[in-house]
């Protein structure tokens, strides 16, 4: 009986998709090399609108020379990717602050 329960738990944990996997898939077209991108603090965002999917976190992507650029905040709203470009970007800040805090 214990073996059956352990087998079921193992199968469920292997089939589960993590938030990092979801974020990496969504970020794929935006990043230089999504396979090597480092993600942290990935979480579901705050939303009170039914059907709105929000994912927030930080991503460290490689530049065209192959060096990591440093972690940047991102917010994905219904598969629409927004990454902080470290410039004065009030639109990004509004999206991030209203969905990710």
C-alpha positions in Angstrom: 0.0 0.0 0.0 2.8 2.4 0.9 4.5 1.7 -2.4 1.3 2.6 -4.4 0.9 5.9 -2.4 4.6 6.8 -3.0 4.2 6.0 -6.7 1.2 8.3 -7.0 2.9 11.1 -5.1 6.0 10.8 -7.3 3.9 10.8 -10.5 2.0 13.9 -9.4 5.1 15.8 -8.5 6.8 15.0 -11.8 3.8 16.1 -13.9 3.4 19.4 -12.0 4.5 22.5 -13.9 6.3 25.0 -11.7 5.7 28.8 -11.9 9.4 29.1 -13.1 8.5 26.8 -16.0 5.4 28.9 -16.9 7.4 32.1 -16.6 10.3 30.8 -18.7 7.8 29.7 -21.5 6.2 33.1 -21.5 9.5 34.9 -21.5 11.0 32.8 -24.3 10.4 35.2 -27.2 11.6 38.2 -25.2 14.9 36.9 -23.8 18.2 36.4 -25.6 18.6 32.8 -24.2 15.7 31.7 -22.1 17.3 28.3 -21.5 20.1 29.9 -19.4 18.0 32.7 -17.9 17.9 32.8 -14.1 14.6 33.4 -12.5 13.8 34.3 -8.9 10.9 35.5 -6.8 8.4 34.2 -9.3 4.9 34.4 -8.0 1.3 34.9 -9.1 0.4 38.6 -9.1 -2.4 40.3 -7.3 -5.5 40.6 -9.3 -9.2 41.0 -8.5 -10.3 40.7 -12.1 -11.7 37.3 -13.0 -9.8 35.6 -15.8 -6.7 37.9 -15.5 -3.5 35.9 -15.2 -0.5 37.7 -13.7 2.9 36.4 -13.1 5.7 38.5 -11.4 9.4 38.0 -10.7 12.9 38.8 -11.6 15.0 37.5 -14.5 18.7 37.6 -15.2 19.3 37.1 -19.0 22.5 36.9 -21.0 23.4 39.7 -23.3 24.6 39.1 -26.9 28.2 38.6 -25.6 27.1 35.8 -23.3 27.4 37.7 -20.0 24.6 38.0 -17.5 23.1 41.5 -17.3 21.7 41.4 -13.8 18.3 40.8 -12.4 15.4 42.8 -13.8 11.8 42.8 -12.6 9.2 41.4 -14.9 5.4 41.2 -15.0 3.4 39.0 -17.4 -0.3 39.9 -17.8 -2.3 37.5 -19.9 0.9 36.4 -21.7 1.9 40.0 -22.4 5.5 40.2 -21.2 6.8 43.5 -19.6 10.5 43.6 -18.4 11.9 46.6 -16.6 14.6 48.2 -18.8 16.1 50.1 -15.8 15.1 53.4 -17.4 12.5 55.8 -16.2 9.5 53.8 -17.3 6.4 54.9 -15.5 4.1 52.5 -17.5 6.1 49.4 -16.3 6.2 50.7 -12.7 2.4 51.1 -12.7 1.9 47.6 -14.0 4.4 46.1 -11.6 3.3 48.0 -8.5 -0.4 47.4 -9.1 0.0 43.7 -9.8 3.1 42.5 -8.0 3.3 44.1 -4.6 
